[in-house]
Amino acid sequence: MYKNRIREYRKQKGMTLEEVARKSGISIGYLCHLEKETRVNPSIQIMENIAKVLGKDITEVFFSSWKIKKYLFYAYCKQIKTMIG
């Protein structure tokens, strides 16, 4: 099951939705949907941007179980291979 910790880490850093959205390069509305988990399929690039703004690793923010982290790792590697040819 999808579960993210965007709100938790955003609050820990004392950041607003607006700050995180702006620094991540996404709209406030989209970030709000991600936080509330009403949208659950952000691209790897968006997940990386949000995690970086929050000072966390992508897996810390978006994935909690090892199985999901492993899946993400393989998906990420596949995307990298596609990008570099």
Summary of the structure (lengths in Angstrom):
residues: 85
radius of gyration: 12.8
end to end distance: 31.9
largest distance: 40.3
contacts: 207
relative contact order: 0.16
helix: 69%
strand: 0%
